[in-house]
C-alpha cells in the first residue's frame, strides 16, 4: 500500500489538473472527478 503522503500528492495533482484550461473536455473531466472521489474514499477509510 502506498504512503498517505504519496496518495495526497497525487490527489492534489489531480485537483490542479481539473482546474487547468486543458481539461475542458467533459469526458476527461468526468473521469478525473471519479478518480479523485475514489482517492478521497481511500484516504477516509485508512483513517477510520
Secondary structure, DSSP 8 states (H G I E B T S, - for coil): ---HHHHHHHHHHHHHHHHSGGG--HHHHHHHHHHHHHHHHHHHHHT-
